[in-house]
Amino acid sequence: MTIFSKIIAGQIPSYKIAEDDHFFAFLDIFPLREGHVLVVPKTETDNLFDLPDEYLSRLLVFAQPIAKAIEKSFPCNRCGMSVVGLEVPHAHLHLVPIDSSDDLNFTRGKLKVSEAALRAAQDKICKNLENGG
């Protein structure tokens, strides 16, 4: 069972943003930028492109309102997305508020964010998500 499966199952606490029958979205606790969200399929598959077709086709539809809520929640040019998949052997999509392509540079250091800041980011995104993304 991957760390993401444990988060989905509620065995590890997370800053949940959204959930449906197929996906779970939560804040990255070591973000590239404030508001960095991970979108994870509930099926445990290592490589994103090994997911069943139905998951691949629904992934961006699930992520779209979250991305719009991120854009409303944090000053940025847009919400960027990246699939790296090397950190955890469980397919996932990164949604990150960005101003340049360098903001998606996973080789630079991650932010150290307090629990209060994570809760505040979660509240902002969830509020904007409830208001239509």
C-alpha positions in Angstrom: 0.0 0.0 0.0 1.5 3.3 -1.1 1.5 6.5 1.1 -1.1 7.9 -1.2 -3.4 4.8 -0.7 -2.9 5.3 3.1 -3.9 9.0 2.7 -7.0 8.0 0.6 -8.0 5.4 3.2 -7.6 8.0 6.0 -4.8 6.2 7.7 -2.5 9.2 7.2 -4.0 12.7 7.7 -4.1 15.1 4.8 -5.3 18.5 3.7 -8.1 17.2 1.5 -9.3 19.5 -1.3 -11.8 17.2 -3.2 -12.8 13.6 -3.7 -15.1 11.5 -5.8 -15.4 7.8 -6.6 -12.2 7.7 -8.6 -9.9 10.5 -7.4 -8.6 12.2 -4.3 -7.0 15.7 -4.3 -5.0 17.0 -1.4 -2.3 19.6 -0.6 1.3 18.6 -1.1 2.8 19.2 2.4 6.2 19.9 0.7 5.0 22.2 -2.1 6.9 23.9 -4.9 4.6 26.9 -4.3 1.8 27.6 -1.8 -1.3 26.0 -3.1 0.4 23.0 -4.7 -2.2 20.2 -4.9 -1.8 16.5 -5.8 -4.6 14.7 -7.7 -4.4 10.9 -7.2 -6.5 8.1 -8.6 -7.9 5.8 -6.0 -6.7 2.8 -7.9 -3.1 2.1 -7.0 -1.1 2.2 -10.3 2.5 3.2 -10.5 2.6 4.8 -14.0 -0.1 7.3 -15.0 -0.3 5.9 -18.5 -1.0 2.4 -17.2 -4.3 3.6 -15.8 -7.5 2.3 -17.3 -8.9 4.6 -20.1 -11.8 5.7 -18.0 -9.4 7.1 -15.3 -7.3 8.9 -17.9 -10.3 10.5 -19.5 -11.8 11.6 -16.2 -8.6 12.9 -14.6 -8.5 16.3 -16.2 -12.2 16.8 -15.8 -11.8 16.2 -12.1 -8.8 18.4 -11.9 -10.2 21.4 -13.9 -12.4 23.0 -11.1 -9.5 22.5 -8.6 -7.1 24.3 -11.0 -9.5 27.2 -11.4 -9.9 27.4 -7.6 -6.1 27.4 -7.2 -5.9 30.3 -9.7 -8.5 32.3 -7.7 -6.8 31.5 -4.4 -3.2 32.5 -5.1 -1.6 35.2 -7.1 -0.3 33.5 -10.3 -0.4 33.6 -14.0 -2.2 30.3 -14.2 -2.3 26.8 -12.6 0.4 24.6 -14.2 0.3 20.8 -14.1 3.0 18.2 -14.2 3.2 14.5 -14.1 6.6 13.3 -12.8 5.7 10.1 -11.0 9.2 9.3 -9.6 8.6 10.3 -5.9 5.8 7.9 -5.0 5.0 4.7 -7.0 1.3 5.8 -7.3 0.2 7.8 -10.3 -0.5 11.5 -9.5 -0.9 14.9 -11.1 0.7 18.0 -9.6 -1.4 21.2 -9.9 0.8 24.3 -9.0 0.1 28.0 -9.2 2.8 29.3 -11.5 4.1 32.5 -13.0 6.8 30.9 -15.2 7.8 27.4 -16.2 10.6 27.5 -13.7 7.9 27.3 -11.0 7.4 23.6 -12.0 11.1 22.9 -11.5 11.1 19.8 -9.2 14.9 19.9 -8.8 14.8 23.0 -6.6 14.1 22.9 -2.9 10.6 22.5 -1.6 8.9 25.0 0.7 8.7 24.4 4.4 5.1 25.3 5.2 3.5 25.4 8.7 0.3 23.5 9.5 -1.5 26.9 9.9 -0.4 27.9 6.4 -1.5 24.5 5.0 -4.9 24.9 6.6 -5.2 28.4 5.3 -4.4 27.2 1.7 -6.8 24.4 2.1 -9.6 26.8 3.2 -8.9 29.2 0.3 -9.0 26.5 -2.3 -12.0 24.7 -0.9 -14.0 27.9 -0.6 -13.2 28.9 -4.2 -14.0 25.3 -5.3 -17.4 25.5 -3.6 -18.0 28.8 -5.4 -17.6 27.3 -8.8 -13.8 27.0 -9.2 
